[in-house]
Amino acid sequence: MSADETGRLVILTGPSCVGKSPLYKSLGRFYPELRNQFHKLVLVNSRAPRPGEIDGVDFHFRTQAQVEKLRANHRYAVLEARNDLQALDIEELESLLRRGNAFFEGNPYVGRALQTHPHLANVNRLSIFVSPLSKEEITYLKAPERNISLEELLTDVMRRKLLRRTRRQKGELSAADLENIETRASSAYRELQTASHFQYVIPNHDGEDSDNWEAFHYLIGDARKTLDAFAALLQGVVRPGVEKWEPDLLPEAQ
């Protein structure tokens, strides 16, 4: 496919619980005409559905073994995403793009695959990374005089967000829940290291654990700012506060 023959692929990514899902839902609530311009890309996922998730809408939920079998099918790209396996149906994405614009919301490893897969080399993309910390906060925190481990601090930030979200969803937490939270929280730093590969970074402190997305009729706090910045980017406008990260902000491990 050439870029002239296809729509645009919007990639919205960031660490688990950073606020991607409520951001996408809020786009439909406050900017319905804008969200209706995009067909959502639904991937296959080996994990179990979270409370409220719907098979075929959020993901195509399958067993680990079923996703593993897709490796032999050339129409799928099977990707490791933390402890889960996800599979992208390349033919489905190409079909969506021939019909218009496509939208992906998910983790950075899959987001990077959508940027680098050879079958998608000519696709017109808009890539956006949502971060729990701003560039200024990262620069401040990693200064030698702070004498802290930014990776450990970020893990703790995301652990707290994930704990609050999971308690809301399930109440009592199981050992498997706690293990999953630790896996996702400890992955956040490595995921932030990939943010420089994406065109724009939106700092957002209101993760999926925040009341600011749904407690009131209108969004408040960073939830509102993040939604407005995201909607503006979809319309080609870069709002103040939207960032571009350089690779040396959080260098990737060699």
HUURFEN-V954345 format. One record per helix or strand of 2 or more residues. SS is the DSSP state (H for helix, E for strand). FROM is the first residue (numbers start at 1). LEN is the number of residues. If there is no record, write none. Layout:
ss=SS from=FROM len=LEN
ss=SS from=FROM len=LEN
This chain:
ss=H from=3 len=3
ss=E from=8 len=7
ss=H from=20 len=11
ss=H from=32 len=4
ss=E from=38 len=3
ss=E from=44 len=2
ss=E from=59 len=3
ss=H from=64 len=9
ss=E from=76 len=6
ss=E from=84 len=6
ss=H from=90 len=10
ss=E from=101 len=6
ss=H from=108 len=9
ss=H from=118 len=3
ss=E from=124 len=8
ss=H from=135 len=7
ss=H from=144 len=3
ss=H from=150 len=21
ss=H from=175 len=18
ss=H from=195 len=3
ss=E from=200 len=4
ss=H from=211 len=3
ss=H from=221 len=14
ss=E from=242 len=2
